[in-house]
Every structure is written in C-alpha cells, then in structure tokens.
Amino acid sequence: MISFFRKIRWRLAQDNQFFKYSRYAIGEIVLVVIGILIALKINNMNEERIQYKELNDLMKSISSAIQSDLKYLNLIRIGRENIGERTDSIFDMYIDKKVYYMTFDDYAYVANTIEDLTSTIFFQPNTSSFEALKNSIYLSKLHGTDIELLLHTYYASAERIKKTEEEYNQSLKSHYQNWSNEFRNKGKRLLESPWNHPESEDKKNRFLEILKAESTSLLFSKGFEEMDMIDFYELQIALGEKYIEMVVKEQRDFDEQTKIDLSGILNSYDEVNTLNLMVNGRVPPNFRMIYAQSSSEYYSGIEFEKDYVELSYPENTFLWASPFFSIEALNGRVTEMDFSKYKKIILEMKGAQGGEEFFLMMKDKFDPPDGKESRFGIKLTDTWEMYEVPTAHFKTADMSIIETPLGFVFLGDKGLKIQVRSIQFF
C-alpha cells in the first residue's frame, strides 16, 4: 500500500503537476493525523475501561466490607435492645416494687443480665477497602456524585458510633468498678452467682438489699443508654444498605425518591427541593412525633399502623390536644431547621368517619406556647385524599428557624380519629 502511494507521488512529480501533488500530500498528512487521533481515542477508551473496571472492583470490595459491617451491626443492635429491655424489667419487677419471694429463675435472670451488661461490645467497621479507594487515583472519578457523599456519610457515621460506644463503655466500666469496690466481700458474688449460695430467707433479703442499693440501680440504669444507641445503628444500616443497592445497580447518583427518603438527614442534601416528614406512616431520622394536651393525664394519641399513623382525640376529655413533630438531630443538639425554601405542604389523609375538622400549625423556636400561632383549617372525608397547604399561611412562624415543622391542633369536646399516610414539603 505504501509503495502504491509512492508511485503516484513520483508520477505526479515527474509530470510537474505541482498542485495535484500538493493536494495529495496534504490529504496524506490529514489521513496520518486522523489515524493518530483514532489510535489515541482507542487507547484512551481502553484506559478508561480499565480504570472503570478497577474502580468498580474497589467499590464492590467496599460493598462486601459494608455487608460484613451490617451483619455485626444487626447483632449489636439486637444485643443492646435486649439489655435495655431486661434492665427495664429488673427495675419493674425487683427494684421498684416489694418482692416477697425469689425463684431460681429470678436469681438467674438478674445475674445473667448483670453479666451481659458489663460485657462490653462495640462496632469496629471494616475500613480497609475504603482506605484503599481514598489512596487510589480513582476517588476523584466519584467527585461530586451522590455515592461519594453516601460513602463519606457512612464512614463518618461509623466514627460517631465508635466514639459514642467508647464513651459509654468507659462510663460503664467506671460504674462497675465503683459497684465492685462497694460490695467486694460484701455480696458481689451473691449477685453475680447466686446459684453458688444455698437457699434461705437471709440470701433473698441480702440479694434484694444489694439489688436495690443506689450504686446497683445506677449500674443497671446504664442499660437504658444502650436503648438510646439503637437509632444510630438503624441509620447506619440504612446508609449501608443504600450503598450496596447502588453498587449492584451501578448507580452513581440518587434517584428522586432516594433524595426524598434521605432528605430527613439534616444538612446533607440541601439541594433536595422536597422534604419528607412522613413516609407510609413512618417518621424519618432526626424528626420525632409527640402528643401534647391540656391535661397532665397521660394519653398516647399516636398509633403507628402498617402504612399510616392514626391520631386520636378523646371526647369530653381535654380542652385541646396537639400531636406535633419536633426536630432532634445530632443526638438532640440540633432542634431547629431552615424551611425557607419550602412553599407548600402536601398531606395524604383521611378521617375515620369523614367530616373531622382540625387545624394545622408551624412554630419557630421563639413562638410561645400560648395558642396564638397561625393555623390552617382542614376538613377530612372518609377516603384518602391529598391536601395542599401553603407555608405562607403560617405568618407567625419564622421559616428560617422552625422548631415545630408541623402540628395538628384538636379543640373542644368532640372526639375524632384521623389517619395520615404521608407529609411532604415542596
């Protein structure tokens, strides 16, 4: 092929056809340049394909590490939940009430609980694959994507869990050491291994005396703190499951529904124009639902069903009642949020019978509890319907410092029940 083109070039030169030869030469140069560009393009494509595969392999490795994390997180969550429930029952059955007799099972229940409580557990995330990604050339390829934000959020949350557990375990060890010092040679072994002591009235009385001691109560009360950690684990599990799902689907960015679902995690998704306050009857992380009423008498008034929440107001009982949402982010340190960009609220609701009337309200952190906040009236039917409420109607609430994102206000003697499935801010 090369000799063919050389013959053409020689003939054109011999015939002194300069312009024809020039056109040919330029064409040959253009072809060479195009060939070089095509070769570079193919080389770049191959390089990108190789890097894409290596990045995917790293992300899959992280996914495997997170799967291992989630298995252990579920075990820790169950373990802490069990301790919380058992310590609560010990207060309920033995410490806070008079006990007339103790069976072997009673002794064993207390002894096994104190053994499990004082055996510290902690979450140790597998970070080796994530560290490998951070130290590689590939992390920059995820820059600006949602999966990068999700990864950093997952491991930052893991560090928060580790720090919380370290502080708790240190405090637990301190309480146990103080308790051990107080009852060393004075009943410590009796509480921890009662089956080694013969049955007698004196054994029961001394056992209960130690159990009801202030330092023992303080030690067992640490179990309630374990219950407080469960929300951290559930959030960590949700973040990990979302990452695994995105790796399987080879997604780099959230779909709109995921953005909405995660919008309850404050200060993470400021670009999201929709915020979920309730999804299928469930309240997202960092929000909480509370029932307040005119009487000091306890009334739950909030029942979480399969895919909705039922709010009730008893007949001829209160002057008023208000189930409302509060903001409790960062372990309760953040209790307000900027709602300025949201212009309307969409609620999916229905009445138990139809015709139920009540009010909606929003409050900022400086609104006094005097019932003078702006309200929006609602009348329900007995079928599921969407209700749109403009946030501009709540004139007394400073939208930049909202403390109560939404509240339901029930007034008068007439009872009612309403069902709410979803609440979204747009």
C-alpha positions in Angstrom: 0.0 0.0 0.0 2.8 2.4 0.8 4.6 1.6 -2.5 1.4 2.3 -4.3 1.1 5.8 -2.9 4.9 6.5 -3.5 4.4 5.6 -7.2 1.5 8.1 -7.5 3.6 10.7 -5.8 6.6 10.1 -8.1 4.5 10.2 -11.3 2.9 13.5 -10.3 6.3 15.0 -9.5 7.7 13.7 -12.9 4.8 15.3 -14.8 5.4 18.6 -12.9 1.8 18.6 -11.7 2.6 20.6 -8.5 -0.9 21.4 -7.4 -2.1 17.9 -7.8 0.9 16.7 -5.8 0.3 19.3 -3.1 -3.3 18.2 -2.7 -2.3 14.6 -2.5 0.4 15.4 0.1 -2.0 17.4 2.2 -4.5 14.6 2.0 -1.9 12.1 3.1 -1.0 14.3 6.1 -4.7 14.6 7.1 -5.1 10.8 6.9 -2.0 10.3 9.1 -3.3 12.9 11.7 -6.8 11.2 11.6 -5.1 7.8 12.1 -3.1 9.1 15.1 -6.3 10.7 16.7 -8.2 7.5 16.2 -5.4 5.5 17.8 -5.3 7.9 20.8 -9.0 7.7 21.1 -8.9 3.9 21.2 -6.1 4.0 23.7 -8.0 6.4 25.9 -11.1 4.3 25.7 -9.2 1.2 26.7 -7.6 3.1 29.6 -11.0 4.4 30.8 -12.4 0.9 30.5 -9.6 -0.5 32.6 -9.9 2.3 35.2 -13.7 1.9 35.3 -13.3 -1.8 36.0 -10.7 -1.2 38.7 -13.0 1.5 40.3 -15.9 -0.9 40.2 -13.8 -3.7 41.8 -12.9 -1.3 44.6 -16.5 -0.3 45.1 -17.6 -3.9 45.2 -14.9 -4.6 47.7 -16.3 -1.8 49.9 -19.7 -3.2 49.4 -18.5 -6.6 50.7 -17.0 -4.9 53.7 -20.2 -3.0 54.4 -22.2 -6.2 54.2 -19.9 -7.7 56.9 -20.5 -4.5 58.9 -24.2 -4.7 58.6 -24.3 -8.3 59.9 -22.4 -7.3 63.0 -24.4 -4.1 63.4 -27.6 -6.1 63.5 -26.2 -8.3 66.2 -25.1 -5.3 68.3 -28.5 -3.6 67.8 -30.3 -6.8 69.0 -27.9 -7.2 71.9 -28.3 -3.6 73.1 -32.1 -3.8 72.7 -32.2 -7.0 74.7 -30.1 -5.4 77.5 -32.4 -2.3 77.5 -35.5 -4.5 77.8 -34.0 -6.7 80.5 -32.8 -3.9 82.7 -36.1 -2.2 82.4 -37.9 -5.3 83.6 -35.4 -5.6 86.5 -36.5 -2.2 87.7 -40.1 -3.0 87.1 -40.1 -6.5 88.8 -37.5 -6.2 91.6 -36.0 -2.7 92.2 -39.1 -0.5 92.1 -41.5 -2.8 94.0 -41.7 -5.0 97.1 -40.6 -8.6 96.4 -41.9 -11.4 98.6 -40.1 -14.4 97.2 -37.4 -15.2 94.6 -37.2 -18.3 92.5 -34.1 -19.8 90.8 -35.2 -18.2 87.6 -35.4 -14.8 89.3 -31.9 -15.0 90.6 -30.6 -16.3 87.3 -32.3 -13.5 85.4 -30.7 -10.8 87.4 -27.3 -12.4 87.5 -27.2 -13.1 83.7 -28.3 -9.6 83.0 -25.6 -8.0 85.0 -23.0 -10.3 83.4 -24.3 -9.4 79.9 -24.5 -5.7 80.8 -20.9 -5.5 82.0 -19.5 -7.4 79.0 -18.7 -4.5 76.7 -19.5 -4.7 72.9 -18.5 -2.3 70.2 -18.7 -1.7 66.5 -15.5 -2.0 64.5 -16.1 -1.1 60.9 -14.0 -2.7 58.1 -12.4 0.4 56.5 -9.5 -1.2 54.6 -11.3 -1.1 51.2 -12.5 2.4 51.7 -8.9 3.5 52.7 -7.6 1.8 49.5 -10.1 3.8 47.4 -9.1 7.1 49.2 -5.4 6.3 48.5 -6.0 5.5 44.8 -6.4 7.7 41.7 -10.0 6.6 41.4 -11.7 8.6 44.2 -11.6 11.7 42.0 -13.8 9.9 39.5 -16.6 9.9 42.1 -16.2 13.6 43.0 -19.5 15.4 43.1 -21.6 12.2 42.9 -24.1 11.1 45.4 -22.4 7.8 46.0 -19.3 9.6 47.1 -21.4 11.6 49.6 -23.0 8.4 50.8 -19.7 6.7 51.4 -18.3 9.7 53.4 -21.5 9.9 55.4 -21.5 6.1 56.1 -17.9 6.2 57.5 -18.4 9.5 59.3 -21.4 8.0 61.0 -19.4 4.9 61.8 -16.8 7.1 63.6 -19.6 8.7 65.6 -20.9 5.3 66.7 -17.4 4.3 67.7 -16.9 7.5 69.7 -20.3 7.1 71.4 -19.6 3.5 72.3 -16.2 4.2 73.6 -17.6 6.9 75.9 -20.4 4.6 77.0 -18.1 1.6 77.6 -15.7 3.7 79.6 -18.6 5.1 81.8 -19.9 1.5 82.2 -16.6 0.2 83.4 -16.3 3.1 85.8 -19.8 2.4 87.3 -19.0 -1.4 87.5 -15.7 -0.7 89.2 -17.3 1.6 91.8 -20.0 -1.0 92.4 -17.5 -3.8 92.7 -15.4 -1.8 95.2 -18.5 -1.1 97.3 -19.6 -4.8 97.5 -16.3 -6.6 97.4 -16.5 -9.3 100.1 -20.0 -7.8 100.9 -22.3 -9.5 98.4 -20.8 -9.0 95.0 -20.5 -12.8 94.4 -24.0 -13.3 95.7 -25.5 -11.0 93.0 -23.3 -12.3 90.2 -23.5 -16.1 91.0 -26.5 -16.7 93.4 -26.7 -20.4 92.5 -23.5 -20.9 94.5 -25.3 -19.9 97.7 -27.8 -22.1 99.5 -31.4 -21.1 99.5 -32.6 -19.1 102.6 -34.5 -16.1 103.7 -31.3 -14.3 104.5 -30.0 -15.0 101.0 -33.2 -13.5 99.5 -33.1 -10.4 101.7 -29.4 -9.7 101.2 -29.8 -10.2 97.4 -32.6 -7.7 97.3 -30.8 -5.3 99.5 -27.8 -5.2 97.2 -30.1 -5.1 94.1 -31.9 -2.1 95.5 -28.8 -0.2 96.5 -28.2 3.1 94.8 -24.9 2.1 93.1 -26.6 -1.1 91.8 -29.5 1.0 90.4 -27.0 3.3 88.8 -25.2 0.3 87.2 -28.4 -1.2 85.8 -29.7 2.2 84.6 -26.8 2.1 82.1 -28.9 -0.3 80.2 -31.3 2.5 79.2 -28.4 4.2 77.5 -28.0 1.2 75.3 -31.5 1.6 74.0 -30.6 5.2 73.1 -27.9 3.9 70.7 -30.3 1.9 68.6 -31.3 4.8 66.4 -27.6 5.2 65.5 -27.4 1.6 64.4 -30.6 1.7 62.4 -29.4 4.8 60.5 -26.0 3.2 59.8 -27.7 0.1 58.5 -30.0 2.2 56.2 -26.9 4.0 54.8 -25.0 0.8 54.2 -28.0 -0.9 52.5 -28.4 2.1 50.2 -24.7 1.9 49.2 -24.9 -1.8 48.5 -28.0 -1.3 46.4 -26.4 1.5 44.3 -23.3 -0.6 43.7 -25.4 -3.6 42.5 -27.3 -1.2 40.1 -24.1 0.6 39.1 -25.7 3.9 40.1 -23.6 7.0 40.9 -26.4 9.4 41.8 -29.6 9.1 43.8 -32.9 8.9 42.0 -35.5 11.4 43.1 -37.2 9.1 45.5 -33.9 8.3 47.3 -33.2 12.1 47.6 -36.7 12.5 49.2 -36.2 9.5 51.5 -32.8 10.8 52.7 -33.9 14.4 53.0 -34.6 13.9 56.7 -30.9 13.7 57.3 -30.3 17.3 58.0 -27.6 19.4 56.3 -26.7 16.6 53.9 -29.0 17.2 50.9 -29.6 20.9 50.8 -30.2 20.7 47.0 -33.2 18.5 47.6 -36.4 20.5 47.0 -38.6 18.0 48.7 -38.5 17.0 52.4 -40.4 14.1 53.8 -41.8 14.5 57.3 -43.7 11.2 57.0 -43.5 8.3 54.5 -46.1 5.5 54.7 -46.8 6.3 58.3 -43.2 6.4 59.3 -41.2 9.4 60.6 -37.7 9.7 59.1 -34.5 10.1 61.2 -33.9 13.4 63.1 -37.7 14.0 63.5 -39.9 12.8 66.3 -43.7 12.9 66.9 -45.0 14.0 70.3 -48.5 14.3 71.7 -49.3 17.3 74.0 -52.7 18.0 75.6 -54.3 20.4 78.1 -54.2 17.9 81.0 -51.3 16.3 82.8 -53.0 13.0 82.4 -51.1 10.6 80.0 -52.7 9.9 76.7 -50.8 8.3 73.9 -53.0 9.6 71.0 -50.5 8.3 68.3 -50.7 4.8 66.9 -48.4 3.7 64.2 -50.2 1.2 61.9 -48.8 -0.7 58.8 -48.7 2.2 56.4 -50.2 5.2 58.2 -50.3 6.8 61.6 -53.6 7.2 63.5 -54.1 10.4 65.6 -56.9 10.4 68.1 -58.6 13.0 70.3 -60.9 11.6 73.1 -64.4 13.0 73.6 -65.1 15.3 76.6 -61.6 14.8 78.0 -59.3 17.7 77.1 -59.7 21.4 76.2 -57.2 20.9 73.4 -54.5 18.4 72.2 -51.7 18.6 69.6 -49.8 15.8 68.1 -46.7 17.6 66.6 -43.3 17.0 65.0 -40.1 18.1 66.6 -36.5 18.2 65.2 -33.9 16.2 67.1 -30.8 15.9 65.1 -27.2 15.2 66.2 -28.3 13.4 69.4 -30.8 16.2 70.2 -28.2 19.1 69.8 -30.0 20.4 66.7 -33.6 21.3 67.3 -34.3 23.8 64.6 -34.1 23.9 60.8 -34.4 26.4 57.9 -37.7 25.7 56.0 -37.5 29.0 54.0 -37.3 27.2 50.6 -40.4 25.2 51.1 -43.6 26.8 49.8 -46.2 24.2 50.4 -47.1 21.1 52.3 -48.8 18.1 50.7 -50.5 15.7 53.2 -52.3 12.4 52.4 -55.0 12.0 55.0 -58.5 10.6 55.7 -60.9 10.6 58.6 -62.2 7.6 60.4 -65.7 8.6 59.7 -65.4 11.7 57.5 -66.2 15.3 58.4 -63.4 15.6 61.0 -62.2 19.2 61.5 -59.0 20.4 63.0 -56.1 22.9 62.4 -52.5 22.6 61.2 -49.8 24.9 62.6 -46.0 25.6 62.4 -43.8 27.2 65.0 -40.4 28.7 65.2 -38.1 28.4 68.2 -39.3 31.7 69.7 -43.1 31.0 69.4 -44.5 30.9 73.0 -46.9 28.0 73.9 -49.9 30.4 74.1 -52.0 29.0 71.2 -51.8 32.3 69.2 -49.8 30.8 66.3 -51.2 31.0 62.7 -53.4 28.0 61.9 -54.8 26.4 58.7 -58.2 24.7 58.9 -58.8 21.2 57.5 -61.9 19.1 57.0 -61.5 15.5 56.0 -63.5 12.9 54.1 -63.6 9.2 54.8 -61.4 8.4 51.8 -57.6 9.0 51.2 -57.1 12.4 49.7 -54.2 14.9 49.1 -54.4 18.2 50.9 -52.2 21.2 49.9 -51.3 23.9 52.4 -49.2 27.0 51.6 -46.5 27.6 54.2 -47.0 31.3 53.7 -50.3 30.9 55.7 -48.2 30.4 58.9 -47.4 34.1 59.2 -46.3 33.9 62.9 -43.6 31.3 62.2 -40.1 32.5 61.1 -39.4 29.9 58.4 -35.6 30.2 58.9 -35.7 28.9 62.5 -38.5 26.3 62.5 -38.7 24.2 65.7 -42.1 22.6 65.1 -42.3 21.6 61.3 -45.9 20.7 61.7 -48.6 20.2 64.3 -52.2 19.1 64.4 -54.5 21.1 66.7 -57.7 19.5 68.1 -60.1 21.7 70.1 -63.3 21.3 72.1 -65.3 18.4 73.4 -65.9 16.4 70.2 -63.7 13.4 69.8 -62.1 12.4 66.5 -59.7 10.0 64.8 -57.7 10.8 61.7 -55.2 8.8 59.6 -52.1 10.3 58.0 -50.0 8.4 55.4 -47.6 11.0 54.1 -46.4 14.5 54.6 -44.1 16.3 52.2 -42.7 19.8 52.0 -42.1 21.3 48.5 
